[in-house]
């Protein structure tokens, strides 16, 4: 694969995602990056998010019927999606290697990877329910 040409806009998108825990949508990224690059288009943001995800520099989280979310933390971890508000959170401490071995044992082909999503209710929605 040819080396990718450096892009300030792509770098700004990656920097915006780094350290965030809220897993923003492309629209959220676009709104933030427009403050730095007022002429950037939504299409450019989408293309750069897709490129970064394809290269493994960020993670794309497909949330079903809602907008995809993006995560700069690419190390192996699971996500939990709130069924009330749609918030996406990181879920650590799941033995993904065990799940990979189980999948490999029960599948005649080759298992090449995984994305694991859990669904539930976030703490904020639980607290709101109690009030």
N, CA, C and O atoms as CSV, one atom per row, in Angstrom:
chain,resi,resn,atom,element,x,y,z
A,1,UNK,N,N,0.843,-1.179,0.000
A,1,UNK,CA,C,0.000,0.000,0.000
A,1,UNK,C,C,0.890,1.244,0.000
A,1,UNK,O,O,1.853,1.322,0.762
A,2,UNK,N,N,0.574,2.186,-0.831
A,2,UNK,CA,C,1.343,3.429,-0.927
A,2,UNK,C,C,1.170,4.244,0.347
A,2,UNK,O,O,0.135,4.189,1.010
A,3,UNK,N,N,2.205,4.994,0.667
A,3,UNK,CA,C,2.140,5.850,1.853
A,3,UNK,C,C,1.045,6.900,1.667
A,3,UNK,O,O,0.871,7.444,0.577
A,4,UNK,N,N,0.335,7.170,2.713
A,4,UNK,CA,C,-0.761,8.127,2.670
A,4,UNK,C,C,-0.222,9.538,2.849
A,4,UNK,O,O,0.578,9.794,3.749
A,5,UNK,N,N,-0.656,10.442,2.000
A,5,UNK,CA,C,-0.241,11.839,2.078
A,5,UNK,C,C,-0.772,12.447,3.380
A,5,UNK,O,O,-1.917,12.208,3.763
A,6,UNK,N,N,0.058,13.222,4.043
A,6,UNK,CA,C,-0.333,13.878,5.285
A,6,UNK,C,C,-1.459,14.875,5.032
A,6,UNK,O,O,-1.463,15.583,4.025
A,7,UNK,N,N,-2.408,14.919,5.955
A,7,UNK,CA,C,-3.516,15.865,5.869
A,7,UNK,C,C,-3.718,16.505,7.240
A,7,UNK,O,O,-3.896,15.806,8.237
A,8,UNK,N,N,-3.689,17.829,7.286
A,8,UNK,CA,C,-3.916,18.538,8.558
A,8,UNK,C,C,-5.321,18.260,9.077
A,8,UNK,O,O,-5.532,18.105,10.280
A,9,UNK,N,N,-6.276,18.200,8.158
A,9,UNK,CA,C,-7.660,17.957,8.564
A,9,UNK,C,C,-7.800,16.561,9.164
A,9,UNK,O,O,-8.457,16.392,10.191
A,10,UNK,N,N,-7.188,15.561,8.532
A,10,UNK,CA,C,-7.241,14.191,9.061
A,10,UNK,C,C,-6.581,14.126,10.434
A,10,UNK,O,O,-7.079,13.469,11.348
A,11,UNK,N,N,-5.462,14.812,10.560
A,11,UNK,CA,C,-4.756,14.844,11.848
A,11,UNK,C,C,-5.620,15.514,12.915
A,11,UNK,O,O,-5.646,15.065,14.061
A,12,UNK,N,N,-6.322,16.580,12.549
A,12,UNK,CA,C,-7.214,17.267,13.499
A,12,UNK,C,C,-8.355,16.354,13.932
A,12,UNK,O,O,-8.748,16.360,15.098
A,13,UNK,N,N,-8.883,15.576,13.005
A,13,UNK,CA,C,-9.958,14.627,13.327
A,13,UNK,C,C,-9.441,13.578,14.309
A,13,UNK,O,O,-10.099,13.270,15.304
A,14,UNK,N,N,-8.278,13.041,14.027
A,14,UNK,CA,C,-7.691,12.023,14.909
A,14,UNK,C,C,-7.407,12.613,16.300
A,14,UNK,O,O,-7.684,11.975,17.316
A,15,UNK,N,N,-6.860,13.823,16.338
A,15,UNK,CA,C,-6.580,14.477,17.621
A,15,UNK,C,C,-7.862,14.745,18.401
A,15,UNK,O,O,-7.890,14.606,19.624
A,16,UNK,N,N,-8.915,15.127,17.698
A,16,UNK,CA,C,-10.209,15.368,18.352
A,16,UNK,C,C,-10.717,14.097,19.033
A,16,UNK,O,O,-11.254,14.156,20.139
A,17,UNK,N,N,-10.548,12.961,18.379
A,17,UNK,CA,C,-11.038,11.694,18.932
A,17,UNK,C,C,-10.182,11.176,20.083
A,17,UNK,O,O,-10.679,10.500,20.983
A,18,UNK,N,N,-8.890,11.498,20.045
A,18,UNK,CA,C,-7.971,10.984,21.058
A,18,UNK,C,C,-8.339,11.513,22.446
A,18,UNK,O,O,-8.500,12.717,22.649
A,19,UNK,N,N,-8.465,10.603,23.373
A,19,UNK,CA,C,-8.756,10.969,24.758
A,19,UNK,C,C,-10.236,11.136,25.059
A,19,UNK,O,O,-10.605,11.323,26.218
A,20,UNK,N,N,-11.089,11.072,24.053
A,20,UNK,CA,C,-12.531,11.197,24.269
A,20,UNK,C,C,-13.093,9.841,24.682
A,20,UNK,O,O,-12.619,8.794,24.240
A,21,UNK,N,N,-14.089,9.881,25.519
A,21,UNK,CA,C,-14.745,8.648,25.946
A,21,UNK,C,C,-16.209,8.606,25.522
A,21,UNK,O,O,-16.920,7.654,25.844
A,22,UNK,N,N,-16.666,9.638,24.798
A,22,UNK,CA,C,-18.087,9.712,24.444
A,22,UNK,C,C,-18.403,9.132,23.069
A,22,UNK,O,O,-19.568,9.118,22.671
A,23,UNK,N,N,-17.406,8.657,22.335
A,23,UNK,CA,C,-17.624,8.000,21.055
A,23,UNK,C,C,-18.498,8.856,20.134
A,23,UNK,O,O,-19.639,8.490,19.851
A,24,UNK,N,N,-17.975,9.987,19.666
A,24,UNK,CA,C,-18.789,10.922,18.880
A,24,UNK,C,C,-19.208,10.361,17.519
A,24,UNK,O,O,-18.565,9.468,16.968
A,25,UNK,N,N,-20.302,10.911,16.997
A,25,UNK,CA,C,-20.761,10.611,15.649
A,25,UNK,C,C,-19.966,11.458,14.659
A,25,UNK,O,O,-19.243,12.371,15.057
A,26,UNK,N,N,-20.102,11.156,13.382
A,26,UNK,CA,C,-19.445,11.959,12.345
A,26,UNK,C,C,-19.934,13.403,12.398
A,26,UNK,O,O,-19.152,14.331,12.189
A,27,UNK,N,N,-21.221,13.598,12.676
A,27,UNK,CA,C,-21.756,14.965,12.770
A,27,UNK,C,C,-21.121,15.731,13.929
A,27,UNK,O,O,-20.835,16.922,13.806
A,28,UNK,N,N,-20.903,15.056,15.044
A,28,UNK,CA,C,-20.257,15.703,16.187
A,28,UNK,C,C,-18.817,16.079,15.846
A,28,UNK,O,O,-18.352,17.166,16.191
A,29,UNK,N,N,-18.113,15.168,15.163
A,29,UNK,CA,C,-16.736,15.444,14.738
A,29,UNK,C,C,-16.732,16.632,13.784
A,29,UNK,O,O,-15.913,17.541,13.924
A,30,UNK,N,N,-17.635,16.628,12.825
A,30,UNK,CA,C,-17.744,17.712,11.838
A,30,UNK,C,C,-17.950,19.060,12.526
A,30,UNK,O,O,-17.271,20.034,12.200
A,31,UNK,N,N,-18.880,19.119,13.472
A,31,UNK,CA,C,-19.159,20.367,14.187
A,31,UNK,C,C,-17.912,20.880,14.909
A,31,UNK,O,O,-17.633,22.079,14.895
A,32,UNK,N,N,-17.171,19.980,15.534
A,32,UNK,CA,C,-15.961,20.385,16.267
A,32,UNK,C,C,-14.840,20.816,15.325
A,32,UNK,O,O,-14.171,21.821,15.568
A,33,UNK,N,N,-14.637,20.063,14.262
A,33,UNK,CA,C,-13.534,20.356,13.341
A,33,UNK,C,C,-13.797,21.631,12.544
A,33,UNK,O,O,-12.853,22.313,12.145
A,34,UNK,N,N,-15.059,21.960,12.308
A,34,UNK,CA,C,-15.390,23.206,11.580
A,34,UNK,C,C,-14.921,24.440,12.337
A,34,UNK,O,O,-14.694,25.488,11.731
A,35,UNK,N,N,-14.773,24.329,13.650
A,35,UNK,CA,C,-14.261,25.462,14.436
A,35,UNK,C,C,-12.805,25.740,14.093
A,35,UNK,O,O,-12.342,26.876,14.205
A,36,UNK,N,N,-12.079,24.702,13.674
A,36,UNK,CA,C,-10.672,24.843,13.302
A,36,UNK,C,C,-10.535,25.101,11.803
A,36,UNK,O,O,-9.762,25.956,11.370
A,37,UNK,N,N,-11.307,24.341,11.023
A,37,UNK,CA,C,-11.284,24.430,9.557
A,37,UNK,C,C,-12.700,24.752,9.078
A,37,UNK,O,O,-13.455,23.841,8.740
A,38,UNK,N,N,-13.073,26.050,9.045
A,38,UNK,CA,C,-14.450,26.436,8.709
A,38,UNK,C,C,-14.927,25.970,7.334
A,38,UNK,O,O,-16.131,25.836,7.116
A,39,UNK,N,N,-14.012,25.723,6.414
A,39,UNK,CA,C,-14.409,25.328,5.067
A,39,UNK,C,C,-14.466,23.815,4.865
A,39,UNK,O,O,-14.741,23.360,3.756
A,40,UNK,N,N,-14.215,23.036,5.900
A,40,UNK,CA,C,-14.242,21.586,5.747
A,40,UNK,C,C,-15.681,21.131,5.482
A,40,UNK,O,O,-16.628,21.680,6.046
A,41,UNK,N,N,-15.830,20.139,4.633
A,41,UNK,CA,C,-17.174,19.633,4.329
A,41,UNK,C,C,-17.458,18.385,5.158
A,41,UNK,O,O,-16.544,17.713,5.637
A,42,UNK,N,N,-18.732,18.097,5.313
A,42,UNK,CA,C,-19.139,16.880,6.018
A,42,UNK,C,C,-18.616,15.653,5.276
A,42,UNK,O,O,-18.226,14.667,5.903
A,43,UNK,N,N,-18.607,15.708,3.951
A,43,UNK,CA,C,-18.075,14.606,3.150
A,43,UNK,C,C,-16.608,14.337,3.432
A,43,UNK,O,O,-16.182,13.184,3.490
A,44,UNK,N,N,-15.832,15.403,3.609
A,44,UNK,CA,C,-14.410,15.250,3.937
A,44,UNK,C,C,-14.243,14.584,5.294
A,44,UNK,O,O,-13.373,13.731,5.465
A,45,UNK,N,N,-15.066,14.966,6.250
A,45,UNK,CA,C,-15.004,14.338,7.578
A,45,UNK,C,C,-15.341,12.855,7.463
A,45,UNK,O,O,-14.627,12.015,8.012
A,46,UNK,N,N,-16.417,12.526,6.756
A,46,UNK,CA,C,-16.796,11.120,6.571
A,46,UNK,C,C,-15.681,10.323,5.892
A,46,UNK,O,O,-15.346,9.223,6.332
A,47,UNK,N,N,-15.110,10.874,4.823
A,47,UNK,CA,C,-14.047,10.166,4.099
A,47,UNK,C,C,-12.843,9.924,5.000
A,47,UNK,O,O,-12.260,8.840,4.979
A,48,UNK,N,N,-12.467,10.932,5.794
A,48,UNK,CA,C,-11.309,10.775,6.669
A,48,UNK,C,C,-11.584,9.815,7.818
A,48,UNK,O,O,-10.698,9.055,8.209
A,49,UNK,N,N,-12.789,9.835,8.361
A,49,UNK,CA,C,-13.140,8.865,9.407
A,49,UNK,C,C,-13.090,7.444,8.850
A,49,UNK,O,O,-12.579,6.535,9.503
A,50,UNK,N,N,-13.617,7.259,7.656
A,50,UNK,CA,C,-13.594,5.935,7.018
A,50,UNK,C,C,-12.161,5.492,6.756
A,50,UNK,O,O,-11.806,4.342,7.014
A,51,UNK,N,N,-11.339,6.405,6.245
A,51,UNK,CA,C,-9.936,6.086,5.965
A,51,UNK,C,C,-9.196,5.713,7.252
A,51,UNK,O,O,-8.469,4.719,7.286
A,52,UNK,N,N,-9.379,6.501,8.298
A,52,UNK,CA,C,-8.720,6.210,9.578
A,52,UNK,C,C,-9.174,4.866,10.139
A,52,UNK,O,O,-8.364,4.117,10.686
A,53,UNK,N,N,-10.461,4.556,10.006
A,53,UNK,CA,C,-10.979,3.270,10.486
A,53,UNK,C,C,-10.426,2.123,9.642
A,53,UNK,O,O,-10.030,1.090,10.182
A,54,UNK,N,N,-10.398,2.298,8.328
A,54,UNK,CA,C,-9.862,1.257,7.443
A,54,UNK,C,C,-8.390,0.969,7.724
A,54,UNK,O,O,-7.933,-0.164,7.572
A,55,UNK,N,N,-7.651,1.996,8.133
A,55,UNK,CA,C,-6.228,1.821,8.442
A,55,UNK,C,C,-5.994,1.342,9.871
A,55,UNK,O,O,-4.851,1.099,10.260
A,56,UNK,N,N,-7.051,1.206,10.651
A,56,UNK,CA,C,-6.917,0.728,12.019
A,56,UNK,C,C,-6.450,1.786,13.001
A,56,UNK,O,O,-6.056,1.459,14.121
A,57,UNK,N,N,-6.486,3.062,12.597
A,57,UNK,CA,C,-6.047,4.129,13.495
A,57,UNK,C,C,-7.147,4.556,14.455
A,57,UNK,O,O,-6.866,5.105,15.521
A,58,UNK,N,N,-8.396,4.306,14.084
A,58,UNK,CA,C,-9.542,4.532,14.961
A,58,UNK,C,C,-10.487,3.349,14.778
A,58,UNK,O,O,-10.314,2.541,13.866
A,59,UNK,N,N,-11.478,3.254,15.644
A,59,UNK,CA,C,-12.458,2.187,15.560
A,59,UNK,C,C,-13.813,2.780,15.196
A,59,UNK,O,O,-14.241,3.782,15.769
A,60,UNK,N,N,-14.478,2.149,14.237
A,60,UNK,CA,C,-15.830,2.538,13.859
A,60,UNK,C,C,-16.793,1.606,14.586
A,60,UNK,O,O,-16.670,0.384,14.506
A,61,UNK,N,N,-17.748,2.193,15.294
A,61,UNK,CA,C,-18.716,1.427,16.070
A,61,UNK,C,C,-20.074,1.566,15.394
A,61,UNK,O,O,-20.672,2.642,15.402
A,62,UNK,N,N,-20.549,0.489,14.818
A,62,UNK,CA,C,-21.849,0.499,14.153
A,62,UNK,C,C,-22.923,0.209,15.190
A,62,UNK,O,O,-22.955,-0.867,15.786
A,63,UNK,N,N,-23.797,1.179,15.395
A,63,UNK,CA,C,-24.788,1.098,16.470
A,63,UNK,C,C,-26.178,0.706,15.977
A,63,UNK,O,O,-27.178,1.057,16.601
A,64,UNK,N,N,-26.245,-0.002,14.886
A,64,UNK,CA,C,-27.539,-0.425,14.383
A,64,UNK,C,C,-28.253,0.687,13.655
A,64,UNK,O,O,-27.743,1.211,12.665
A,65,UNK,N,N,-29.431,1.055,14.133
A,65,UNK,CA,C,-30.256,2.048,13.445
A,65,UNK,C,C,-29.780,3.478,13.661
A,65,UNK,O,O,-30.180,4.370,12.914
A,66,UNK,N,N,-28.946,3.719,14.653
A,66,UNK,CA,C,-28.460,5.073,14.914
A,66,UNK,C,C,-27.131,5.296,14.184
A,66,UNK,O,O,-26.593,4.377,13.567
A,67,UNK,N,N,-26.621,6.496,14.257
A,67,UNK,CA,C,-25.381,6.857,13.570
A,67,UNK,C,C,-24.196,6.069,14.103
A,67,UNK,O,O,-24.138,5.728,15.285
A,68,UNK,N,N,-23.246,5.784,13.208
A,68,UNK,CA,C,-22.000,5.158,13.627
A,68,UNK,C,C,-21.280,6.092,14.584
A,68,UNK,O,O,-21.427,7.313,14.516
A,69,UNK,N,N,-20.513,5.507,15.462
A,69,UNK,CA,C,-19.699,6.261,16.421
A,69,UNK,C,C,-18.241,5.922,16.154
A,69,UNK,O,O,-17.933,4.940,15.479
A,70,UNK,N,N,-17.337,6.757,16.699
A,70,UNK,CA,C,-15.919,6.571,16.441
A,70,UNK,C,C,-15.130,6.642,17.740
A,70,UNK,O,O,-15.451,7.414,18.644
A,71,UNK,N,N,-14.083,5.812,17.811
A,71,UNK,CA,C,-13.298,5.647,19.026
A,71,UNK,C,C,-11.824,5.610,18.645
A,71,UNK,O,O,-11.422,4.824,17.787
A,72,UNK,N,N,-11.018,6.457,19.279
A,72,UNK,CA,C,-9.579,6.468,19.000
A,72,UNK,C,C,-8.853,5.357,19.746
A,72,UNK,O,O,-7.693,5.070,19.448
A,73,UNK,N,N,-9.513,4.732,20.705
A,73,UNK,CA,C,-8.883,3.640,21.462
A,73,UNK,C,C,-9.070,2.349,20.674
A,73,UNK,O,O,-10.166,1.790,20.630
A,74,UNK,N,N,-7.999,1.888,20.060
A,74,UNK,CA,C,-8.086,0.725,19.185
A,74,UNK,C,C,-7.668,-0.572,19.859
A,74,UNK,O,O,-7.779,-1.645,19.265
A,75,UNK,N,N,-7.186,-0.484,21.097
A,75,UNK,CA,C,-6.833,-1.727,21.776
A,75,UNK,C,C,-8.112,-2.535,22.020
A,75,UNK,O,O,-9.213,-1.985,22.048
A,76,UNK,N,N,-7.949,-3.827,22.194
A,76,UNK,CA,C,-9.077,-4.748,22.272
A,76,UNK,C,C,-9.978,-4.428,23.465
A,76,UNK,O,O,-9.563,-4.544,24.618
A,77,UNK,N,N,-11.209,-4.027,23.173
A,77,UNK,CA,C,-12.202,-3.820,24.215
A,77,UNK,C,C,-13.598,-3.870,23.612
A,77,UNK,O,O,-13.767,-3.775,22.396
A,78,UNK,N,N,-14.576,-4.016,24.460
A,78,UNK,CA,C,-15.973,-4.114,24.031
A,78,UNK,C,C,-16.660,-2.775,24.251
A,78,UNK,O,O,-16.116,-1.880,24.899
A,79,UNK,N,N,-17.848,-2.655,23.709
A,79,UNK,CA,C,-18.652,-1.446,23.885
A,79,UNK,C,C,-20.024,-1.813,24.410
A,79,UNK,O,O,-20.542,-2.898,24.146
A,80,UNK,N,N,-20.604,-0.886,25.160
A,80,UNK,CA,C,-21.963,-1.060,25.648
A,80,UNK,C,C,-22.788,0.127,25.172
A,80,UNK,O,O,-22.375,1.279,25.304
A,81,UNK,N,N,-23.948,-0.167,24.623
A,81,UNK,CA,C,-24.815,0.847,24.038
A,81,UNK,C,C,-26.075,0.955,24.885
A,81,UNK,O,O,-26.766,-0.040,25.105
A,82,UNK,N,N,-26.374,2.161,25.361
A,82,UNK,CA,C,-27.571,2.389,26.173
A,82,UNK,C,C,-28.796,2.344,25.262
A,82,UNK,O,O,-28.863,3.053,24.258
A,83,UNK,N,N,-29.741,1.517,25.619
A,83,UNK,CA,C,-30.965,1.379,24.828
A,83,UNK,C,C,-31.947,2.522,25.081
A,83,UNK,O,O,-32.943,2.654,24.369
A,84,UNK,N,N,-31.670,3.339,26.083
A,84,UNK,CA,C,-32.539,4.481,26.381
A,84,UNK,C,C,-32.105,5.721,25.612
A,84,UNK,O,O,-32.905,6.316,24.889
A,85,UNK,N,N,-30.826,6.119,25.765
A,85,UNK,CA,C,-30.361,7.385,25.193
A,85,UNK,C,C,-29.392,7.212,24.024
A,85,UNK,O,O,-29.089,8.187,23.336
A,86,UNK,N,N,-28.899,5.993,23.782
A,86,UNK,CA,C,-27.974,5.746,22.686
A,86,UNK,C,C,-26.513,5.988,23.018
A,86,UNK,O,O,-25.648,5.820,22.159
A,87,UNK,N,N,-26.224,6.383,24.260
A,87,UNK,CA,C,-24.830,6.622,24.678
A,87,UNK,C,C,-24.015,5.340,24.471
A,87,UNK,O,O,-24.510,4.239,24.710
A,88,UNK,N,N,-22.768,5.494,24.026
A,88,UNK,CA,C,-21.873,4.355,23.819
A,88,UNK,C,C,-20.721,4.482,24.805
A,88,UNK,O,O,-20.099,5.539,24.909
A,89,UNK,N,N,-20.443,3.416,25.520
A,89,UNK,CA,C,-19.353,3.424,26.491
A,89,UNK,C,C,-18.401,2.271,26.259
A,89,UNK,O,O,-18.740,1.289,25.600
A,90,UNK,N,N,-17.202,2.401,26.810
A,90,UNK,CA,C,-16.208,1.325,26.750
A,90,UNK,C,C,-16.524,0.318,27.843
A,90,UNK,O,O,-16.987,0.680,28.925
A,91,UNK,N,N,-16.270,-0.937,27.548
A,91,UNK,CA,C,-16.450,-2.009,28.522
A,91,UNK,C,C,-15.162,-2.830,28.513
A,91,UNK,O,O,-14.836,-3.506,27.538
A,92,UNK,N,N,-14.449,-2.748,29.622
A,92,UNK,CA,C,-13.150,-3.421,29.743
A,92,UNK,C,C,-13.299,-4.674,30.583
A,92,UNK,O,O,-14.312,-4.861,31.258
A,93,UNK,N,N,-12.305,-5.519,30.542
A,93,UNK,CA,C,-12.257,-6.688,31.415
A,93,UNK,C,C,-12.971,-7.915,30.861
A,93,UNK,O,O,-13.139,-8.901,31.578
A,94,UNK,N,N,-13.390,-7.876,29.611
A,94,UNK,CA,C,-14.010,-9.035,28.979
A,94,UNK,C,C,-12.895,-9.849,28.330
A,94,UNK,O,O,-12.056,-9.293,27.622
A,95,UNK,N,N,-12.881,-11.146,28.563
A,95,UNK,CA,C,-11.842,-12.010,28.004
A,95,UNK,C,C,-12.148,-12.307,26.539
A,95,UNK,O,O,-12.725,-13.347,26.220
A,96,UNK,N,N,-11.766,-11.406,25.662
A,96,UNK,CA,C,-12.036,-11.540,24.237
A,96,UNK,C,C,-11.273,-12.717,23.631
A,96,UNK,O,O,-11.738,-13.328,22.669
A,97,UNK,N,N,-10.099,-13.037,24.194
A,97,UNK,CA,C,-9.339,-14.187,23.680
A,97,UNK,C,C,-10.121,-15.479,23.895
A,97,UNK,O,O,-10.105,-16.363,23.039
A,98,UNK,N,N,-10.805,-15.593,25.030
A,98,UNK,CA,C,-11.639,-16.768,25.286
A,98,UNK,C,C,-12.780,-16.829,24.271
A,98,UNK,O,O,-13.093,-17.896,23.743
A,99,UNK,N,N,-13.392,-15.686,24.006
A,99,UNK,CA,C,-14.477,-15.638,23.030
A,99,UNK,C,C,-13.955,-15.994,21.639
A,99,UNK,O,O,-14.629,-16.704,20.893
A,100,UNK,N,N,-12.764,-15.510,21.282
A,100,UNK,CA,C,-12.158,-15.861,19.991
A,100,UNK,C,C,-11.917,-17.366,19.887
A,100,UNK,O,O,-12.205,-17.974,18.856
A,101,UNK,N,N,-11.386,-17.970,20.962
A,101,UNK,CA,C,-11.131,-19.418,20.951
A,101,UNK,C,C,-12.436,-20.196,20.815
A,101,UNK,O,O,-12.497,-21.185,20.084
A,102,UNK,N,N,-13.478,-19.755,21.514
A,102,UNK,CA,C,-14.770,-20.422,21.418
A,102,UNK,C,C,-15.327,-20.311,19.999
A,102,UNK,O,O,-15.846,-21.285,19.454
A,103,UNK,N,N,-15.218,-19.133,19.410
A,103,UNK,CA,C,-15.709,-18.931,18.045
A,103,UNK,C,C,-14.926,-19.809,17.076
A,103,UNK,O,O,-15.512,-20.448,16.203
A,104,UNK,N,N,-13.603,-19.842,17.228
A,104,UNK,CA,C,-12.753,-20.632,16.349
A,104,UNK,C,C,-13.090,-22.118,16.457
A,104,UNK,O,O,-13.098,-22.835,15.456
A,105,UNK,N,N,-13.365,-22.572,17.671
A,105,UNK,CA,C,-13.698,-23.980,17.917
A,105,UNK,C,C,-15.037,-24.352,17.276
A,105,UNK,O,O,-15.220,-25.489,16.841
A,106,UNK,N,N,-15.961,-23.411,17.218
A,106,UNK,CA,C,-17.307,-23.698,16.748
A,106,UNK,C,C,-17.577,-23.237,15.316
A,106,UNK,O,O,-18.725,-23.220,14.872
A,107,UNK,N,N,-16.519,-22.863,14.596
A,107,UNK,CA,C,-16.677,-22.382,13.228
A,107,UNK,C,C,-15.688,-23.118,12.343
A,107,UNK,O,O,-14.503,-23.197,12.669
A,108,UNK,N,N,-16.155,-23.652,11.235
A,108,UNK,CA,C,-15.288,-24.442,10.357
A,108,UNK,C,C,-14.311,-23.581,9.560
A,108,UNK,O,O,-13.279,-24.083,9.115
A,109,UNK,N,N,-14.611,-22.303,9.372
A,109,UNK,CA,C,-13.723,-21.405,8.642
A,109,UNK,C,C,-12.689,-20.807,9.577
A,109,UNK,O,O,-12.388,-21.368,10.630
A,110,UNK,N,N,-12.151,-19.671,9.185
A,110,UNK,CA,C,-11.166,-18.954,10.001
A,110,UNK,C,C,-11.813,-17.735,10.633
A,110,UNK,O,O,-12.444,-16.938,9.938
A,111,UNK,N,N,-11.667,-17.582,11.921
A,111,UNK,CA,C,-12.127,-16.386,12.632
A,111,UNK,C,C,-10.993,-15.370,12.561
A,111,UNK,O,O,-9.869,-15.652,12.976
A,112,UNK,N,N,-11.297,-14.185,12.031
A,112,UNK,CA,C,-10.256,-13.174,11.809
A,112,UNK,C,C,-10.345,-11.991,12.769
A,112,UNK,O,O,-9.448,-11.148,12.789
A,113,UNK,N,N,-11.393,-11.917,13.551
A,113,UNK,CA,C,-11.531,-10.794,14.466
A,113,UNK,C,C,-12.949,-10.733,14.994
A,113,UNK,O,O,-13.772,-11.608,14.729
A,114,UNK,N,N,-13.212,-9.687,15.741
A,114,UNK,CA,C,-14.550,-9.549,16.329
A,114,UNK,C,C,-14.788,-8.101,16.740
A,114,UNK,O,O,-13.853,-7.315,16.896
A,115,UNK,N,N,-16.047,-7.775,16.907
A,115,UNK,CA,C,-16.476,-6.559,17.582
A,115,UNK,C,C,-17.611,-7.006,18.480
A,115,UNK,O,O,-18.559,-7.644,18.022
A,116,UNK,N,N,-17.518,-6.674,19.750
A,116,UNK,CA,C,-18.515,-7.137,20.706
A,116,UNK,C,C,-19.252,-5.929,21.273
A,116,UNK,O,O,-18.645,-5.001,21.807
A,117,UNK,N,N,-20.591,-5.967,21.141
A,117,UNK,CA,C,-21.447,-4.921,21.666
A,117,UNK,C,C,-22.387,-5.517,22.700
A,117,UNK,O,O,-22.982,-6.574,22.488
A,118,UNK,N,N,-22.508,-4.832,23.805
A,118,UNK,CA,C,-23.495,-5.178,24.818
A,118,UNK,C,C,-24.536,-4.069,24.823
A,118,UNK,O,O,-24.237,-2.936,24.444
A,119,UNK,N,N,-25.726,-4.377,25.240
A,119,UNK,CA,C,-26.812,-3.410,25.288
A,119,UNK,C,C,-27.379,-3.380,26.688
A,119,UNK,O,O,-27.458,-4.412,27.355
A,120,UNK,N,N,-27.774,-2.204,27.137
A,120,UNK,CA,C,-28.334,-2.065,28.467
A,120,UNK,C,C,-28.793,-0.643,28.712
A,120,UNK,O,O,-29.223,0.062,27.799
A,121,UNK,N,N,-28.690,-0.240,29.967
A,121,UNK,CA,C,-29.092,1.106,30.359
A,121,UNK,C,C,-27.912,1.741,31.084
A,121,UNK,O,O,-27.373,1.162,32.028
A,122,UNK,N,N,-27.509,2.940,30.641
A,122,UNK,CA,C,-26.352,3.613,31.236
A,122,UNK,C,C,-26.701,4.145,32.630
A,122,UNK,O,O,-27.870,4.224,33.007
A,123,UNK,N,N,-25.671,4.501,33.372
A,123,UNK,CA,C,-25.853,5.003,34.731
A,123,UNK,C,C,-26.708,6.263,34.754
A,123,UNK,O,O,-27.553,6.422,35.636
A,124,UNK,N,N,-26.497,7.160,33.794
A,124,UNK,CA,C,-27.269,8.402,33.763
A,124,UNK,C,C,-28.756,8.107,33.574
A,124,UNK,O,O,-29.589,8.729,34.233
A,125,UNK,N,N,-29.101,7.185,32.701
A,125,UNK,CA,C,-30.510,6.837,32.483
A,125,UNK,C,C,-31.091,6.113,33.698
A,125,UNK,O,O,-32.253,6.319,34.049
A,126,UNK,N,N,-30.281,5.266,34.339
A,126,UNK,CA,C,-30.740,4.586,35.556
A,126,UNK,C,C,-31.015,5.617,36.659
A,126,UNK,O,O,-32.034,5.548,37.345
A,127,UNK,N,N,-30.091,6.575,36.818
A,127,UNK,CA,C,-30.265,7.609,37.837
A,127,UNK,C,C,-31.491,8.470,37.553
A,127,UNK,O,O,-32.224,8.826,38.475
A,128,UNK,N,N,-31.717,8.806,36.289
A,128,UNK,CA,C,-32.864,9.598,35.894
A,128,UNK,C,C,-34.165,8.843,36.207
A,128,UNK,O,O,-35.155,9.448,36.618
A,129,UNK,N,N,-34.153,7.542,36.014
A,129,UNK,CA,C,-35.307,6.700,36.277
A,129,UNK,C,C,-35.650,6.691,37.783
A,129,UNK,O,O,-36.821,6.648,38.161
A,130,UNK,N,N,-34.612,6.730,38.625
A,130,UNK,CA,C,-34.802,6.706,40.066
A,130,UNK,C,C,-35.411,8.031,40.579
A,130,UNK,O,O,-36.113,8.056,41.591
A,131,UNK,N,N,-35.127,9.111,39.862
A,131,UNK,CA,C,-35.591,10.438,40.304
A,131,UNK,C,C,-37.065,10.634,40.097
A,131,UNK,O,O,-37.598,11.696,40.419
